[in-house]
């Protein structure tokens, strides 16, 4: 995965709650394996530690600090999860 700018938009109904542009860093094979392991854990048991898995993915796929991640709304973190899994497995 190369550097990717991603726009995260959180809506409630038709109302936009927040919009953020974020950058996903290049992910090496080890990080890709960890991200996919987190994804498969989620698919096996979607409710167990979901938020923690999302945060772990963000840490693997970005250079954001804990403090920066902590400023995101939960919905933004969930959007990150979707974008990361889609981009990391995109065919080259």
N, C-alpha and C positions, 0 to 999 in steps of 0.2 A: 504494500500500500504506500503510495506516495503522499506528500503533504496534501491534505484535503481541507478546504474551507467548507464548513457545514453550517447551515442556518438552522437553528433550533427554534421552532415556533410552537408555543403552547397555547391552545385554544380551549375555551369552555363554551361549547355551542359555537356560535359565530363570532364570539368576542375573542380577540387576541389578548392573552394575558401577558405574554412576554415574548420577545424575539432577541436572540443572541447569535452572533457569528463566532464560531469556534474553529480552532485548527486542530486536526488530528495529525499526529506525527507519523513518520514512516514506521511501520511495524515490522520487526525482523521475524524470522521463523519461530524462535522461542516464544516471543510475545503472541504471535498468531496462534500457536498451540495452546497457550494459557487462555486466550480469549475464547477459542473454540471449546475448550474444556468447560469454561464457565457457561457458555451457551448450552452445551449438552446437559450440564447439571440443571440448568433452568428448564430445559425441555423435559427432563426426567421428573423434576419436582418443582413446578413453577412458583409455588408459594414459599418455599423454604429459602431463607436468606436472599430474597430477590434484591432488595436494596443494596446489601453488601456486595453482591455480585456485580451490580451496575457500577458501583463506586470502584471496585477492583478493575473493571474494564476501562473506566475512564483513566485510572492511574496508568494502566498499560498503554493506552492509546494517545495520551496527551502528556504535556509537561506541566499540567496544573498541580499546584500544591494542595494540601489538605484544606487550607484556609480558603483557597479559591473555589474548590469543589463544594465546600460547605456553604458558600453563598448562593449556589444554585437551588432553585425550587425543586421539590421532588419530581414534579412532572418533567422538568428540564433534564434531570438525571435519567429518567426513563426514556426520554427521547434520544439522549446520548447512546444509551444501550442499543436502541434500534439502529441508529446510524453506524455505530462502530461495527456491529455484527454484519451489516450489509456491506460496508466498505472493505472490511478486512478480507472478506471472502469473494469480492468481485473478481471476476476473471480478468487477467492481464491482457 
